[in-house]
């Protein structure tokens, strides 16, 4: 079972931003920007393009709703979208509030946020999710 499946099952804690019956969105634990969020299918699928067309479309549309909530909750110019999957073999879309290009540089030093800060960001985004 992937670490993300354990998060979906509640076996590992996460800062949940949104969910429905198929998808789950939560804050990245090692964010490159405040509000860095991951959107995953609850079903354990390795890579985003391993999903069939219907699943992929639904995943993208759910991520779109999460991005809209991030946009309202976190001041930013754009919400950047990235897929890597080099670390966790469970399909996930990174959504990252951007003000400049370097905000999406995964090689730079990541933010060190307190649990209280993470909780506050999480609640702000969750409150905007429609
Ligand atoms: P990648 O698979 O290369 O797209 O990277 C996986 C991402 O998942 C990284 O940005 C990690 O910080 C993030 N991550 C790994 N474990 C957790 C976790 N338990 N909770 C939240 N984010 C995580």
Backbone and ligand atoms as CSV (ligand in chain L), in Angstrom:
chain,resi,resn,atom,element,x,y,z
A,1,UNK,N,N,0.849,-1.193,0.000
A,1,UNK,CA,C,0.000,0.000,0.000
A,1,UNK,C,C,0.895,1.257,0.000
A,2,UNK,N,N,0.522,2.263,-0.791
A,2,UNK,CA,C,1.346,3.487,-0.823
A,2,UNK,C,C,1.067,4.345,0.411
A,3,UNK,N,N,1.988,5.241,0.672
A,3,UNK,CA,C,1.807,6.169,1.797
A,3,UNK,C,C,0.552,7.019,1.573
A,4,UNK,N,N,0.228,7.291,0.317
A,4,UNK,CA,C,-0.967,8.099,0.054
A,4,UNK,C,C,-2.250,7.297,0.303
A,5,UNK,N,N,-2.214,5.992,0.040
A,5,UNK,CA,C,-3.381,5.165,0.373
A,5,UNK,C,C,-3.598,5.153,1.885
A,6,UNK,N,N,-2.484,5.138,2.637
A,6,UNK,CA,C,-2.601,5.167,4.112
A,6,UNK,C,C,-3.213,6.501,4.552
A,7,UNK,N,N,-2.869,7.564,3.843
A,7,UNK,CA,C,-3.466,8.879,4.155
A,7,UNK,C,C,-4.968,8.840,3.884
A,8,UNK,N,N,-5.359,8.284,2.735
A,8,UNK,CA,C,-6.785,8.204,2.388
A,8,UNK,C,C,-7.540,7.412,3.454
A,9,UNK,N,N,-6.921,6.334,3.938
A,9,UNK,CA,C,-7.581,5.488,4.951
A,9,UNK,C,C,-7.556,6.108,6.341
A,10,UNK,N,N,-6.797,7.196,6.493
A,10,UNK,CA,C,-6.704,7.830,7.808
A,10,UNK,C,C,-5.683,7.168,8.713
A,11,UNK,N,N,-4.859,6.273,8.144
A,11,UNK,CA,C,-3.838,5.595,8.964
A,11,UNK,C,C,-2.634,6.505,9.204
A,12,UNK,N,N,-2.456,7.485,8.307
A,12,UNK,CA,C,-1.411,8.499,8.462
A,12,UNK,C,C,-2.126,9.846,8.394
A,13,UNK,N,N,-1.779,10.782,9.307
A,13,UNK,CA,C,-2.485,12.068,9.298
A,13,UNK,C,C,-2.129,12.913,8.079
A,14,UNK,N,N,-3.045,13.780,7.700
A,14,UNK,CA,C,-2.768,14.712,6.599
A,14,UNK,C,C,-3.560,15.981,6.841
A,15,UNK,N,N,-3.145,17.035,6.179
A,15,UNK,CA,C,-3.884,18.298,6.216
A,15,UNK,C,C,-4.849,18.279,5.050
A,16,UNK,N,N,-6.031,17.716,5.302
A,16,UNK,CA,C,-7.014,17.529,4.217
A,16,UNK,C,C,-7.645,18.853,3.805
A,17,UNK,N,N,-7.653,19.076,2.493
A,17,UNK,CA,C,-8.207,20.293,1.932
A,17,UNK,C,C,-9.593,20.023,1.338
A,18,UNK,N,N,-9.752,18.846,0.738
A,18,UNK,CA,C,-11.017,18.504,0.093
A,18,UNK,C,C,-11.035,17.022,-0.231
A,19,UNK,N,N,-12.252,16.465,-0.361
A,19,UNK,CA,C,-12.374,15.093,-0.860
A,19,UNK,C,C,-13.766,14.881,-1.420
A,20,UNK,N,N,-13.874,13.874,-2.281
A,20,UNK,CA,C,-15.189,13.348,-2.654
A,20,UNK,C,C,-15.056,11.838,-2.654
A,21,UNK,N,N,-15.959,11.135,-3.291
A,21,UNK,CA,C,-15.873,9.679,-3.205
A,21,UNK,C,C,-14.660,9.119,-3.967
A,22,UNK,N,N,-14.155,9.861,-4.936
A,22,UNK,CA,C,-13.047,9.339,-5.759
A,22,UNK,C,C,-11.687,9.977,-5.504
A,23,UNK,N,N,-11.681,11.226,-4.999
A,23,UNK,CA,C,-10.430,11.984,-4.927
A,23,UNK,C,C,-10.207,12.589,-3.552
A,24,UNK,N,N,-8.939,12.908,-3.287
A,24,UNK,CA,C,-8.547,13.431,-1.976
A,24,UNK,C,C,-7.459,14.477,-2.210
A,25,UNK,N,N,-7.594,15.634,-1.580
A,25,UNK,CA,C,-6.590,16.704,-1.716
A,25,UNK,C,C,-6.069,17.077,-0.337
A,26,UNK,N,N,-4.756,17.219,-0.230
A,26,UNK,CA,C,-4.136,17.504,1.069
A,26,UNK,C,C,-2.855,18.297,0.848
A,27,UNK,N,N,-2.414,18.998,1.901
A,27,UNK,CA,C,-1.198,19.805,1.768
A,27,UNK,C,C,0.031,18.917,1.648
A,28,UNK,N,N,0.937,19.310,0.750
A,28,UNK,CA,C,2.228,18.630,0.668
A,28,UNK,C,C,2.993,18.919,1.967
A,29,UNK,N,N,3.539,17.867,2.560
A,29,UNK,CA,C,4.206,17.969,3.853
A,29,UNK,C,C,5.541,18.718,3.739
A,30,UNK,N,N,6.054,18.819,2.546
A,30,UNK,CA,C,7.352,19.479,2.321
A,30,UNK,C,C,7.161,20.536,1.214
A,31,UNK,N,N,6.404,21.594,1.540
A,31,UNK,CA,C,5.931,22.506,0.480
A,31,UNK,C,C,7.016,23.393,-0.117
A,32,UNK,N,N,6.886,23.643,-1.412
A,32,UNK,CA,C,7.774,24.622,-2.054
A,32,UNK,C,C,7.170,26.020,-1.961
A,33,UNK,N,N,5.880,26.108,-1.675
A,33,UNK,CA,C,5.213,27.403,-1.481
A,33,UNK,C,C,4.044,27.189,-0.526
A,34,UNK,N,N,3.620,28.252,0.139
A,34,UNK,CA,C,2.464,28.141,1.043
A,34,UNK,C,C,1.231,27.768,0.244
A,35,UNK,N,N,0.575,26.693,0.621
A,35,UNK,CA,C,-0.614,26.251,-0.103
A,35,UNK,C,C,-0.335,25.131,-1.092
A,36,UNK,N,N,0.904,24.674,-1.155
A,36,UNK,CA,C,1.279,23.545,-2.035
A,36,UNK,C,C,0.422,22.330,-1.665
A,37,UNK,N,N,-0.359,21.901,-2.627
A,37,UNK,CA,C,-1.379,20.868,-2.386
A,37,UNK,C,C,-1.207,19.708,-3.358
A,38,UNK,N,N,-1.523,18.513,-2.912
A,38,UNK,CA,C,-1.501,17.330,-3.773
A,38,UNK,C,C,-2.929,16.831,-3.955
A,39,UNK,N,N,-3.255,16.444,-5.171
A,39,UNK,CA,C,-4.598,15.920,-5.461
A,39,UNK,C,C,-4.438,14.502,-6.000
A,40,UNK,N,N,-5.033,13.545,-5.302
A,40,UNK,CA,C,-4.824,12.128,-5.660
A,40,UNK,C,C,-6.156,11.403,-5.873
A,41,UNK,N,N,-6.144,10.371,-6.705
A,41,UNK,CA,C,-7.300,9.473,-6.729
A,41,UNK,C,C,-7.233,8.581,-5.486
A,42,UNK,N,N,-8.378,8.262,-4.920
A,42,UNK,CA,C,-8.369,7.362,-3.758
A,42,UNK,C,C,-7.911,5.974,-4.164
A,43,UNK,N,N,-8.245,5.615,-5.382
A,43,UNK,CA,C,-7.798,4.319,-5.907
A,43,UNK,C,C,-6.291,4.377,-6.143
A,44,UNK,N,N,-5.609,3.301,-5.774
A,44,UNK,CA,C,-4.149,3.295,-5.892
A,44,UNK,C,C,-3.736,3.027,-7.333
A,45,UNK,N,N,-3.296,4.084,-7.995
A,45,UNK,CA,C,-2.846,3.992,-9.384
A,45,UNK,C,C,-1.479,4.658,-9.426
A,46,UNK,N,N,-0.519,4.011,-10.045
A,46,UNK,CA,C,0.869,4.479,-9.988
A,46,UNK,C,C,1.047,5.869,-10.575
A,47,UNK,N,N,0.671,6.016,-11.838
A,47,UNK,CA,C,1.029,7.238,-12.562
A,47,UNK,C,C,-0.229,7.874,-13.148
A,48,UNK,N,N,-0.236,9.187,-13.217
A,48,UNK,CA,C,-1.451,9.904,-13.628
A,48,UNK,C,C,-2.020,9.383,-14.956
A,49,UNK,N,N,-1.131,9.093,-15.920
A,49,UNK,CA,C,-1.623,8.653,-17.228
A,49,UNK,C,C,-1.871,7.140,-17.280
A,50,UNK,N,N,-1.769,6.482,-16.143
A,50,UNK,CA,C,-2.244,5.094,-16.050
A,50,UNK,C,C,-3.760,5.067,-15.876
A,51,UNK,N,N,-4.345,6.226,-15.524
A,51,UNK,CA,C,-5.798,6.278,-15.337
A,51,UNK,C,C,-6.484,6.220,-16.706
A,52,UNK,N,N,-7.665,5.607,-16.738
A,52,UNK,CA,C,-8.392,5.632,-18.011
A,52,UNK,C,C,-8.916,7.049,-18.253
A,53,UNK,N,N,-9.430,7.295,-19.443
A,53,UNK,CA,C,-9.788,8.661,-19.825
A,53,UNK,C,C,-10.821,9.275,-18.868
A,54,UNK,N,N,-11.785,8.434,-18.465
A,54,UNK,CA,C,-12.836,8.939,-17.582
A,54,UNK,C,C,-12.249,9.333,-16.215
A,55,UNK,N,N,-11.378,8.470,-15.689
A,55,UNK,CA,C,-10.750,8.756,-14.390
A,55,UNK,C,C,-9.862,9.999,-14.478
A,56,UNK,N,N,-9.101,10.063,-15.580
A,56,UNK,CA,C,-8.183,11.202,-15.753
A,56,UNK,C,C,-8.956,12.514,-15.855
A,57,UNK,N,N,-10.057,12.495,-16.607
A,57,UNK,CA,C,-10.878,13.709,-16.739
A,57,UNK,C,C,-11.436,14.110,-15.374
A,58,UNK,N,N,-11.921,13.132,-14.620
A,58,UNK,CA,C,-12.499,13.429,-13.300
A,58,UNK,C,C,-11.415,13.948,-12.349
A,59,UNK,N,N,-10.228,13.349,-12.413
A,59,UNK,CA,C,-9.101,13.787,-11.577
A,59,UNK,C,C,-8.759,15.249,-11.894
A,60,UNK,N,N,-8.680,15.556,-13.180
A,60,UNK,CA,C,-8.345,16.918,-13.616
A,60,UNK,C,C,-9.414,17.916,-13.169
A,61,UNK,N,N,-10.677,17.523,-13.303
A,61,UNK,CA,C,-11.762,18.432,-12.921
A,61,UNK,C,C,-11.817,18.647,-11.410
A,62,UNK,N,N,-11.482,17.598,-10.660
A,62,UNK,CA,C,-11.434,17.775,-9.202
A,62,UNK,C,C,-10.281,18.717,-8.847
A,63,UNK,N,N,-9.133,18.526,-9.502
A,63,UNK,CA,C,-7.970,19.402,-9.258
A,63,UNK,C,C,-8.305,20.853,-9.624
A,64,UNK,N,N,-9.109,21.034,-10.653
A,64,UNK,CA,C,-9.515,22.387,-11.056
A,64,UNK,C,C,-10.291,23.079,-9.930
A,65,UNK,N,N,-11.173,22.322,-9.282
A,65,UNK,CA,C,-11.947,22.889,-8.161
A,65,UNK,C,C,-11.033,23.216,-6.979
A,66,UNK,N,N,-10.063,22.342,-6.733
A,66,UNK,CA,C,-9.118,22.599,-5.633
A,66,UNK,C,C,-8.268,23.832,-5.968
A,67,UNK,N,N,-7.842,23.944,-7.228
A,67,UNK,CA,C,-7.032,25.101,-7.637
A,67,UNK,C,C,-7.818,26.398,-7.457
A,68,UNK,N,N,-9.111,26.357,-7.752
A,68,UNK,CA,C,-9.955,27.558,-7.574
A,68,UNK,C,C,-10.004,27.949,-6.097
A,69,UNK,N,N,-10.078,26.966,-5.219
A,69,UNK,CA,C,-10.095,27.237,-3.770
A,69,UNK,C,C,-8.749,27.818,-3.331
A,70,UNK,N,N,-7.661,27.264,-3.848
A,70,UNK,CA,C,-6.323,27.789,-3.508
A,70,UNK,C,C,-6.209,29.243,-3.960
A,71,UNK,N,N,-6.669,29.495,-5.162
A,71,UNK,CA,C,-6.595,30.846,-5.753
A,71,UNK,C,C,-7.318,31.864,-4.872
A,72,UNK,N,N,-8.438,31.449,-4.294
A,72,UNK,CA,C,-9.200,32.362,-3.426
A,72,UNK,C,C,-8.541,32.510,-2.046
A,73,UNK,N,N,-7.921,31.439,-1.576
A,73,UNK,CA,C,-7.410,31.428,-0.200
A,73,UNK,C,C,-6.005,32.006,-0.066
A,74,UNK,N,N,-5.198,31.833,-1.100
A,74,UNK,CA,C,-3.780,32.224,-1.019
A,74,UNK,C,C,-3.497,33.268,-2.105
A,75,UNK,N,N,-3.059,34.464,-1.733
A,75,UNK,CA,C,-2.753,35.463,-2.759
A,75,UNK,C,C,-1.650,34.951,-3.697
A,76,UNK,N,N,-1.953,34.908,-4.986
A,76,UNK,CA,C,-0.960,34.423,-5.952
A,76,UNK,C,C,-1.395,34.840,-7.354
A,77,UNK,N,N,-0.437,34.807,-8.274
A,77,UNK,CA,C,-0.755,35.194,-9.656
A,77,UNK,C,C,-1.398,34.042,-10.419
A,78,UNK,N,N,-0.909,32.858,-10.149
A,78,UNK,CA,C,-1.408,31.650,-10.813
A,78,UNK,C,C,-1.310,30.492,-9.829
A,79,UNK,N,N,-2.049,29.439,-10.128
A,79,UNK,CA,C,-1.808,28.178,-9.420
A,79,UNK,C,C,-1.097,27.265,-10.416
A,80,UNK,N,N,0.153,26.987,-10.126
A,80,UNK,CA,C,0.951,26.125,-11.002
A,80,UNK,C,C,0.530,24.672,-10.863
A,81,UNK,N,N,0.691,23.922,-11.936
A,81,UNK,CA,C,0.282,22.511,-11.978
A,81,UNK,C,C,1.489,21.676,-12.401
A,82,UNK,N,N,1.793,20.647,-11.612
A,82,UNK,CA,C,2.944,19.807,-11.962
A,82,UNK,C,C,2.648,18.348,-11.638
A,83,UNK,N,N,3.223,17.481,-12.432
A,83,UNK,CA,C,3.160,16.043,-12.154
A,83,UNK,C,C,4.577,15.502,-12.246
A,84,UNK,N,N,5.015,14.810,-11.192
A,84,UNK,CA,C,6.340,14.190,-11.231
A,84,UNK,C,C,6.224,12.704,-10.888
A,85,UNK,N,N,5.891,12.436,-9.647
A,85,UNK,CA,C,5.709,11.042,-9.274
A,85,UNK,C,C,7.005,10.264,-9.156
A,86,UNK,N,N,8.111,10.977,-8.916
A,86,UNK,CA,C,9.392,10.282,-8.781
A,86,UNK,C,C,9.549,9.647,-7.411
A,87,UNK,N,N,8.826,10.196,-6.445
A,87,UNK,CA,C,9.001,9.756,-5.061
A,87,UNK,C,C,7.902,8.791,-4.622
A,88,UNK,N,N,6.661,9.148,-4.901
A,88,UNK,CA,C,5.528,8.331,-4.425
A,88,UNK,C,C,4.777,7.738,-5.622
A,89,UNK,N,N,4.724,6.398,-5.706
A,89,UNK,CA,C,4.076,5.746,-6.861
A,89,UNK,C,C,2.557,5.675,-6.730
A,90,UNK,N,N,1.964,6.836,-6.542
A,90,UNK,CA,C,0.499,6.955,-6.419
A,90,UNK,C,C,0.164,8.275,-7.100
A,91,UNK,N,N,-0.574,8.204,-8.200
A,91,UNK,CA,C,-0.817,9.383,-9.041
A,91,UNK,C,C,-1.157,10.610,-8.212
A,92,UNK,N,N,-0.492,11.716,-8.496
A,92,UNK,CA,C,-0.820,12.953,-7.785
A,92,UNK,C,C,-0.487,14.166,-8.632
A,93,UNK,N,N,-1.346,15.167,-8.521
A,93,UNK,CA,C,-1.144,16.454,-9.189
A,93,UNK,C,C,-0.706,17.446,-8.114
A,94,UNK,N,N,0.438,18.087,-8.345
A,94,UNK,CA,C,0.886,19.164,-7.453
A,94,UNK,C,C,0.209,20.458,-7.885
A,95,UNK,N,N,-0.414,21.166,-6.953
A,95,UNK,CA,C,-0.958,22.510,-7.210
A,95,UNK,C,C,-0.184,23.484,-6.330
A,96,UNK,N,N,0.420,24.484,-6.965
A,96,UNK,CA,C,1.354,25.352,-6.239
A,96,UNK,C,C,1.051,26.829,-6.515
A,97,UNK,N,N,0.691,27.592,-5.464
A,97,UNK,CA,C,0.474,29.025,-5.664
A,97,UNK,C,C,1.766,29.679,-6.164
A,98,UNK,N,N,1.664,30.438,-7.244
A,98,UNK,CA,C,2.847,31.040,-7.862
A,98,UNK,C,C,2.753,32.559,-7.902
A,99,UNK,N,N,3.862,33.180,-7.547
A,99,UNK,CA,C,4.005,34.608,-7.814
A,99,UNK,C,C,5.159,34.844,-8.771
A,100,UNK,N,N,6.114,33.947,-8.736
A,100,UNK,CA,C,7.212,34.007,-9.705
A,100,UNK,C,C,7.628,32.582,-10.069
A,101,UNK,N,N,8.371,32.498,-11.171
A,101,UNK,CA,C,8.742,31.192,-11.717
A,101,UNK,C,C,9.436,30.308,-10.682
A,102,UNK,N,N,10.295,30.946,-9.865
A,102,UNK,CA,C,11.096,30.165,-8.917
A,102,UNK,C,C,10.240,29.529,-7.816
A,103,UNK,N,N,8.986,29.970,-7.677
A,103,UNK,CA,C,8.112,29.348,-6.669
A,103,UNK,C,C,7.866,27.877,-6.991
A,104,UNK,N,N,8.121,27.502,-8.223
A,104,UNK,CA,C,7.866,26.121,-8.621
A,104,UNK,C,C,9.175,25.330,-8.791
A,105,UNK,N,N,10.244,25.857,-8.214
A,105,UNK,CA,C,11.537,25.184,-8.317
A,105,UNK,C,C,11.661,24.187,-7.165
A,106,UNK,N,N,11.531,22.915,-7.500
A,106,UNK,CA,C,11.560,21.880,-6.460
A,106,UNK,C,C,12.967,21.662,-5.904
A,107,UNK,N,N,13.983,22.246,-6.559
A,107,UNK,CA,C,15.355,22.050,-6.077
A,107,UNK,C,C,15.728,23.051,-4.996
A,108,UNK,N,N,14.971,24.150,-4.911
A,108,UNK,CA,C,15.321,25.148,-3.897
A,108,UNK,C,C,14.919,24.642,-2.508
A,109,UNK,N,N,15.393,25.359,-1.495
A,109,UNK,CA,C,15.069,24.936,-0.131
A,109,UNK,C,C,13.556,25.049,0.096
A,110,UNK,N,N,12.976,23.980,0.597
A,110,UNK,CA,C,11.536,23.991,0.809
A,110,UNK,C,C,11.202,24.770,2.079
A,111,UNK,N,N,9.929,25.144,2.215
A,111,UNK,CA,C,9.522,25.930,3.384
A,111,UNK,C,C,9.485,25.063,4.625
A,112,UNK,N,N,9.756,25.694,5.733
A,112,UNK,CA,C,9.605,24.984,7.009
A,112,UNK,C,C,8.459,25.655,7.754
A,113,UNK,N,N,7.296,25.039,7.669
A,113,UNK,CA,C,6.110,25.614,8.300
A,113,UNK,C,C,5.769,24.835,9.561
A,114,UNK,N,N,5.264,25.536,10.549
A,114,UNK,CA,C,4.853,24.863,11.788
A,114,UNK,C,C,3.521,24.144,11.547
A,115,UNK,N,N,3.197,23.177,12.399
A,115,UNK,CA,C,1.892,22.519,12.277
A,115,UNK,C,C,0.749,23.527,12.341
A,116,UNK,N,N,0.916,24.571,13.145
A,116,UNK,CA,C,-0.137,25.594,13.251
A,116,UNK,C,C,-0.297,26.333,11.912
A,117,UNK,N,N,0.819,26.656,11.277
A,117,UNK,CA,C,0.753,27.341,9.977
A,117,UNK,C,C,0.113,26.431,8.930
A,118,UNK,N,N,0.510,25.152,8.941
A,118,UNK,CA,C,-0.065,24.192,7.983
A,118,UNK,C,C,-1.577,24.091,8.194
A,119,UNK,N,N,-1.978,24.012,9.460
A,119,UNK,CA,C,-3.406,23.891,9.784
A,119,UNK,C,C,-4.180,25.122,9.305
A,120,UNK,N,N,-3.578,26.291,9.500
A,120,UNK,CA,C,-4.236,27.538,9.105
A,120,UNK,C,C,-4.415,27.595,7.576
A,121,UNK,N,N,-3.364,27.230,6.847
A,121,UNK,CA,C,-3.422,27.240,5.376
A,121,UNK,C,C,-4.478,26.237,4.903
A,122,UNK,N,N,-4.441,25.068,5.502
A,122,UNK,CA,C,-5.374,23.994,5.167
A,122,UNK,C,C,-6.820,24.460,5.343
A,123,UNK,N,N,-7.083,25.072,6.478
A,123,UNK,CA,C,-8.461,25.521,6.770
A,123,UNK,C,C,-8.906,26.614,5.797
A,124,UNK,N,N,-7.968,27.519,5.461
A,124,UNK,CA,C,-8.296,28.601,4.526
A,124,UNK,C,C,-8.709,28.032,3.171
A,125,UNK,N,N,-7.948,27.064,2.689
A,125,UNK,CA,C,-8.252,26.478,1.368
A,125,UNK,C,C,-9.550,25.669,1.447
A,126,UNK,N,N,-9.669,24.870,2.497
A,126,UNK,CA,C,-10.859,24.025,2.653
A,126,UNK,C,C,-12.130,24.878,2.684
A,127,UNK,N,N,-12.029,26.043,3.324
A,127,UNK,CA,C,-13.200,26.922,3.457
A,127,UNK,C,C,-13.664,27.466,2.099
A,128,UNK,N,N,-12.732,27.511,1.134
A,128,UNK,CA,C,-13.067,28.060,-0.189
A,128,UNK,C,C,-13.485,26.987,-1.198
A,129,UNK,N,N,-13.379,25.729,-0.802
A,129,UNK,CA,C,-13.667,24.646,-1.751
A,129,UNK,C,C,-15.164,24.537,-2.019
A,130,UNK,N,N,-15.504,24.524,-3.292
A,130,UNK,CA,C,-16.923,24.396,-3.663
A,130,UNK,C,C,-17.136,23.180,-4.538
L,1,LIG,P1,P,6.800,13.194,-6.338
L,1,LIG,O1,O,6.383,11.739,-6.233
L,1,LIG,O2,O,8.184,13.336,-6.917
L,1,LIG,O3,O,5.795,14.019,-7.087
L,1,LIG,O4,O,6.882,13.774,-4.865
L,1,LIG,C1,C,6.014,13.332,-3.850
L,1,LIG,C2,C,5.532,14.506,-3.030
L,1,LIG,O5,O,4.767,13.982,-1.956
L,1,LIG,C3,C,6.657,15.371,-2.409
L,1,LIG,O6,O,6.423,16.738,-2.730
L,1,LIG,C4,C,6.515,15.096,-0.901
L,1,LIG,O7,O,6.822,16.226,-0.104
L,1,LIG,C5,C,5.057,14.698,-0.783
L,1,LIG,N1,N,4.783,13.827,0.363
L,1,LIG,C6,C,5.409,12.671,0.673
L,1,LIG,N2,N,4.871,12.127,1.776
L,1,LIG,C7,C,3.873,12.949,2.165
L,1,LIG,C8,C,2.936,12.934,3.255
L,1,LIG,N3,N,2.918,11.964,4.174
L,1,LIG,N4,N,2.049,13.961,3.346
L,1,LIG,C9,C,2.046,14.959,2.437
L,1,LIG,N5,N,2.903,15.025,1.387
L,1,LIG,C10,C,3.808,14.036,1.256
